[in-house]
């Protein structure tokens, strides 16, 4: 197989409700929140790992198609467990395992806050920590109606905007337009679902805007131009 094209899709992801994608608690200080968000180590800004975004989109597409389940009813990345044409397309784009496995042809960048959003939330008088809010939660005892086990969840507040980027590597055995259509469907599914944790409790609603209908398409000649 030969690489023939790279399709670069850029855009923004806006939080419509608070987002929690957790990080390790190993370095949390005494008195800190119970569940911190993942942050960059160079500037302490919250970010969205590309693995979280890619994994969620893949999962939603698999559920929508009824794919990615083996004969025992277990989730599996084995290419041969994808039975339909769309399922095979998904396994090829996102990657799969097994004897006929395919390396992923979709690259999803880590998403950093836009400069405007970063400044707004760092300077905000309404945030509890740099860039973030702290939401207090508890468990309701269904017999007594009382609150128990209080905990603090760190969230990136609604209104925060992140830069996102997808790159599709198109080989000479694939239909690029089908890859684009599949990714677009996954993004639409995500907008009607949630990203991160606690989505059934209101977290992680997002709005995504991209140039997917007119992406930057770079042929392999763009990279090899000038070689003998």
N, C-alpha and C positions, 0 to 999 in steps of 0.2 A: 504493500500500500504506500501511497505517496500523499503528502500534505499538499493540498491544492489551494486552500483558502483559510484565512482566519476572519471570523465575524466578531466584531467588537461592539458590544451593546452597553451603553452607559445610561445612567439616570439617577434618580433620587428615591429614597425610601423615607416617608414621613410617618412618624408615630401618631396614631389617632388615640391611643391609650398608652399608659405606662408599660415599658418593656423591661422584662427581667431575663437576662441570659447570665447564668451564674458563673462565678469563678471560685477557685479554691479558697477555703477559709483559713488556711495555714498562717497567713500573715495579718489576719484581722486583729486589731488592737483590742485591749480590754475596754468594754463599753461600746464596741463597734456593733454594726448591724449583724443579725444572725445569718443573713444570706446576701452577700455582696454581689455586684455585677462585675463582669469581666471588663478590665480596663487595659489600655495601652501602657507599656512600661516606660515609654519615653516622655509622655506628657500627662499621664493619668486620666486621659479622656476615655469614656466608655466607647466601645466599638461593637460591631456585629461581626462575629467570625464568619468567614465564607463557608465554613463547614456547617454552621447552623442554618444558614440561608439555603445552601444547596441541599442539605439533608431534609429540610422541611418540604421544599418543593418536590423533591423526589418522592417522599413519603405520601404526599397528597395525590400525586399522579398515580402512584401504585394503588392506592385505595380506590381512586376513581375508576381505574381500569380493572381492578380485581386481580392485579398481577403481583409478582414477587413472592408468591406463596408456594412452598413445595408440597409434595403429595401427602405429607403428614400435617399439613395445616400450619407449618412454621414459616416465618419470614426467612427469606434466603436471597442472597445476591447472585446465585448461580444462574448463568445465562439461560440454561435449558429450562428453568422454571418460568420463564416468560413465554407464554404460548401464542399470543396474538401478534399481528404485525406491529401494532402500536406498542405492545409490550417489548418486543425485540428492539424497536426504535429507542425506547426509554433505556433499556439495558445497554445499548450501544452509546447513547449520549452521556449517561451518568456513570457508566462503568459497571462491570459485572465480573463475577468469579466463575470457577468451574473450568472444565476442559475446553469449552468454547468461549471463555470469558473475554471481555473487551476492556482495554484501558479507557478510563474516562476521557471523553472528548470535550467536556464542559469544564471550564475553569471559572470559579467564582471568587472574586477578590474579597478580602476583609473590607468591611465598610466603615469608614471613618466619618465622624461628624463634619458637616460643612463648616467652613470658617465662620459664617454668620451665626449658625446655630451654636457652635462652640462658645463664641463670645457671649451670646445672649444668656446661655445657661450658666456659664461661669460667673457672670456678673449679677445674675438674678438674685433678688432678695427673697424669693420664694422657694429656692432649693434648700435642702437640708444639709447636703454635702456638695463639694464641687461637682457641678453638672447634674446631680441626681437628687431624687426625693426618697424619703423613707416612708413606707406604708406599713402601718401596724395591722397585723392580722391575728386572729385567734380561732380556736375551734369552739363551736357551739354544742354544748351537751344537749342532746335532743330530749332527754328526760326532764332536765331541770330548766332548760332554756338559758343557762348561764354560760358566760365566756370562759374558756380555759386555754391554757398553753399559749399565752401571748408570744408573738415573735415579730421581728422587724425585717421587712423585705425591702432591699434597695431596688429602685427602678429608675430607668431613664424616663423623664417626664414626657407626656403627650406634647406634641409640637416640635420635638427634636427631629432634625433632618440629617440623613446620612447619604454620602455618595456611594453608589453601587456600580459594579462593573461585572459583566459576564463576557467570557471569551469562548467561542465555539471553534474547535479545530476540525476542519472539514477535510476528510480524506477522499481519494478518488473513487471510493466505493459507496459514497453516501449522497443523499439528496439534502443539500443545505437548507432548503426551504422547509422541509419536514422537521428538521431540528429546530428551526426558528419557531414554527407553529407549535411544537411540543413545549418549548420553554415558555412561550407566551401563555399557553393554557395553564402551565404550572404557576406562573405569576398571578394570573387571574384567580386561581384556586386559593392562593395564599392570601390575597386581599379579602376573600370571604371566609377566611379561617383566622389563624393567629400565628405569631412567631414567638419563640421563647417559651417560658414556663407560665403556668397558671392561666392559660387562655380561656378556660371555661369560667374563670372568675373575673373576666374582663380585661386581662392583660393582653398586650401584644397585637392589637389591631393596627394594621398598616395600610398605607396608600403608596403604590409604586408607580412612578412615571419614568418611562424609558424611551429611547429612540428605536425600539425593536422593529417598528414598521419600516424604518429606513436606516439600518445600522451601518457602521463603517465596515466595509468588506475589503479586505486586503488580500490580493492573490499572492501566491508564493513568489512570483517574480518581483514583487515589491521588496522582499527580503534578500533575494539573490541577485538583484540588479547590480551590475558591475563585476560579477564573477566571470572568469573566463569560461 
